[in-house]
Amino acid sequence: MDEVVDRANGVGTKGFAPRPVLTPADRVRAWFDLVFVDHGLLRLCYCNRHKVDQRLWRSAQPTPGDLRREKRRGIRTVLCVRGGFPFRPWPLEQEACERFGLELHKVGIRGREAPYRNDLLALIDLFSSIEYPALVHCKSGADRSGFVAAVYLMAIEGRRADDAMRQLSLRFGHLRTSRAGILGEVIKAYRAEGEARGLDFRQWVATCYDRDAVTARFQPRPFPTAIVDQLLRREG
């Protein structure tokens, strides 16, 4: 069984979640969804996998075969950063991580909303407790994976906000002026309100972070938002 942290929809639980038993029909549906509905065909050509630092990697949704390769590369922990559970490929990921001896956590971060304070604090605590090297992934590897990687750099490695913001860039497919740019607005708020006052990222989240103010301040642009939501069909 896999140790799971489930923070989807702002509600967090921690415990041991049993891996569902897949019937042959379930397995066919899960693979069909992974390959055809979840843009898996595109990821066969480009999985958006990048090194964050010596201990952390980021990518798009991996297949079971990708997870086998991650194990061979030395990865010990997988963080699935997708907001809606269960999504159909999820049982395949659970099954593969169990088979290959990978510790699996799931952390629900929305791609179009500023995270809640408790969810950010739980994510930071999770980073402090997992085994490394680790892989963090969302669906496309562009928005939520980048934000979580940025949180890791600031909260765990003590990196500056400007350095962490590089994880949310066009290089990874992130459009800062789309609705997904709200994630970068959180980092900008820390730079202005926390870093400038000498607070580390966790201190700022615990004492100063104002989700409503961050949300009100950010104004996405229609065209980049249409690209992300309609053309690329990324998860919200």
Sequence and secondary structure as in RCSB ss.txt:
>XXXX:A:sequence
MDEVVDRANGVGTKGFAPRPVLTPADRVRAWFDLVFVDHGLLRLCYCNRHKVDQRLWRSAQPTPGDLRREKRRGI
RTVLCVRGGFPFRPWPLEQEACERFGLELHKVGIRGREAPYRNDLLALIDLFSSIEYPALVHCKSGADRSGFVAA
VYLMAIEGRRADDAMRQLSLRFGHLRTSRAGILGEVIKAYRAEGEARGLDFRQWVATCYDRDAVTARFQPRPFPT
AIVDQLLRREG
>XXXX:A:secstr
 EEEEE GGG  EEEEE      HHHHHHHHHIIIIIS HHHHHH    EE SSSEEEES   HHHHHHHHHHT 
 EEEE  SSSS TTHHHHHHHHHHHT EEEE    SSS   HHHHHHHHHHHHHS SSEEEE SSSSSHHHHHHH
HHHHHTS   HHHHHTTSSGGGT  TTSGGGHHHHHHHHHHHHTGGGT  HHHHHHHT  HHHHHHH    HHHH
HIIIIIS    
